[in-house]
Amino acid sequence: MTGARAVLRADILVVGSGLAGLRAALAARAADPGLDVLVASPLSGPSGSSFANRNDCLGMQVPDPDDADFDAEVLRLSAPGFADPALVRLLRLEARARLDDLLGLGLDFRRASDGSLERLPGCFSTAPRAVVFSGLSRAHALFRGAAEAAGVRFLDGLAARELVSAEGRAAGARFLDRDGAERVVAARAVVLAAGGPAPLFPHAMCGPGNDGLSHGLLDRAGARVANAGFVQFFWNDAATGRFVQPGSALRPGAVLHGPRGGLSLEPGHPALAHAGERARHCPAGYGLPDAALDELLLDHADAEGLVRLTTAEGLELRLVFCAHAGNGGAVVDADGMTTVPGLFACGECATGMHGANRLGGGMVLATQVFGERAGRAAARLASGRSDPPVSAFGGLPPLSPPETPAQAERVRRGMRRHCLFGPRPGLAGFVRELEDMARTSALAGSALVLALALLARA
Ligand SMILES: Cc1cc2nc3c(=O)[nH]c(=O)nc-3n(C[C@H](O)[C@H](O)[C@H](O)COP(=O)(O)OP(=O)(O)OC[C@H]3O[C@@H](n4cnc5c(N)ncnc54)[C@H](O)[C@@H]3O)c2cc1C
């Protein structure tokens, strides 16, 4: 106990139990079975985009170790964002080993008729490097079962609201539990694996249990964050949630309706010249000429973000641009360590192994390669380190309560109006509003990181 605040202890605290967090926890225990590894997250069942996404399957890039074209593709796609060639190389060199881990766990991979793993191209690529597994709930049970068998402890029902540092290094985190009470965990090393920023937007595709706070948590802890403004968006049918490919839906004869009048697409419309390239990837691509089709759709969105479209075949569609996954996060080294000593980040809250755009299947690979690396490095660090000073937690002011529904609505509406696929008009005013709200709202703090990244590009 420190003052009135009870402090739980662990050697390594992992925040989040998606593919990245569970891989990190498994790797830490494997590296040093004597360490107390604690995973804290809001839900005990499948959560996040890893284990509860609506597709019930995930692709994973698995390049050959000598496939240098992989690095070239990843780095080309990373513009206009930031990527670190050394991290990209690690993805390539360690993909096979991490695939072996997943096969060893018993995940259900798609196979060709001869029993070999089926290989497909991921978005933005024509090279068939990606493998696919399905049954995400089962995948979660296998991962969690393996972690429990390895001695990893789980604390469910906790949402991190703040990372704590002491004497210049990560010292733990503060959480709110389901009843709104504060819980504190002190640790020798902390791995943030809390997923990405998609929930900051009103229309998001990510799985449950993610409050979208990871960028704000990192930023407040003093970690360098990059690529925050590069969030992937998909056009989905508002009624069914099904993905609609702009490269197919926008053809001569289609009509875009909108608050500023309709547009009948003629054969020579300049955006249509890019329809073929756009059809090769589901998310809109930053800095790519084929983003002209996405901008055309965005130009016809109403105040709620809906785009009404009549296809060339006469089909009436209402489309909405949905946040899928973020490509930004903490800048990390080869061990997954952020610029704060002892604070690691992996999965969708780390960046540099991809930049503005990412190969389809690249994030699952990143969760496994850098989850493993972060877990092992956290174990090395924790083995040789003493507990953080209790004084780190004694004098902290009470945590702010969670956002009110009205605040959360204000943040999400603003994100849609000003931060959808790049900086939009009115962003500077929204940033000022967020700065004010961020004093008490962790959600606004996280949105602010993303909005500021976009403002820098405006
Ligand atoms: C529909 C869909 C399909 C996708 N398909 C692919 C694909 O085929 N290939 C690919 O590479 N990528 C794909 N992605 C992206 C990919 O699934 C995710 O980026 C990846 O799974 C992220 O893993 P993660 O472990 O970092 O985060 P998540 O899986 O999102 O897990 C985050 C964890 O952190 C917890 N958490 C969140 N906030 C807090 C908090 N404040 N405190 C404590 N815990 C918290 C969550 O509950 C969860 O346990 C897809 C995404 C979606 C939405």
The ligand as an ORCA input file, in Angstrom:
! r2SCAN-3c Opt
* xyz 0 1
  C     -11.934     -6.482    -39.884
  C     -10.433     -6.446    -39.803
  C      -9.682     -7.300    -40.593
  C      -8.288     -7.292    -40.524
  N      -7.574     -8.141    -41.301
  C      -6.231     -8.161    -41.204
  C      -5.477     -9.141    -41.915
  O      -6.016     -9.984    -42.613
  N      -4.100     -9.096    -41.786
  C      -3.463     -8.183    -41.001
  O      -2.246     -8.201    -40.934
  N      -4.188     -7.278    -40.294
  C      -5.536     -7.265    -40.357
  N      -6.246     -6.370    -39.627
  C      -5.534     -5.540    -38.658
  C      -5.105     -6.424    -37.497
  O      -6.128     -7.363    -37.208
  C      -4.818     -5.636    -36.249
  O      -4.083     -4.487    -36.539
  C      -4.049     -6.490    -35.255
  O      -4.773     -7.672    -34.968
  C      -3.773     -5.705    -34.010
  O      -3.300     -6.581    -33.026
  P      -2.959     -5.983    -31.602
  O      -2.670     -7.120    -30.718
  O      -1.954     -4.919    -31.737
  O      -4.306     -5.234    -31.148
  P      -5.744     -5.836    -30.880
  O      -5.941     -7.145    -31.463
  O      -6.712     -4.762    -31.277
  O      -5.744     -6.026    -29.324
  C      -5.701     -4.925    -28.456
  C      -5.869     -5.450    -27.058
  O      -5.705     -4.375    -26.144
  C      -6.847     -4.286    -25.310
  N      -6.998     -2.865    -24.956
  C      -7.404     -1.851    -25.714
  N      -7.389     -0.707    -25.015
  C      -6.941     -1.032    -23.784
  C      -6.684     -0.296    -22.603
  N      -6.899      1.040    -22.525
  N      -6.244     -0.954    -21.502
  C      -6.024     -2.297    -21.536
  N      -6.229     -3.048    -22.631
  C      -6.690     -2.411    -23.748
  C      -7.969     -4.857    -26.137
  O      -9.046     -5.261    -25.327
  C      -7.254     -6.017    -26.786
  O      -7.135     -7.086    -25.883
  C      -7.647     -6.377    -39.666
  C      -8.387     -5.515    -38.859
  C      -9.772     -5.545    -38.922
  C     -10.541     -4.610    -38.030
*
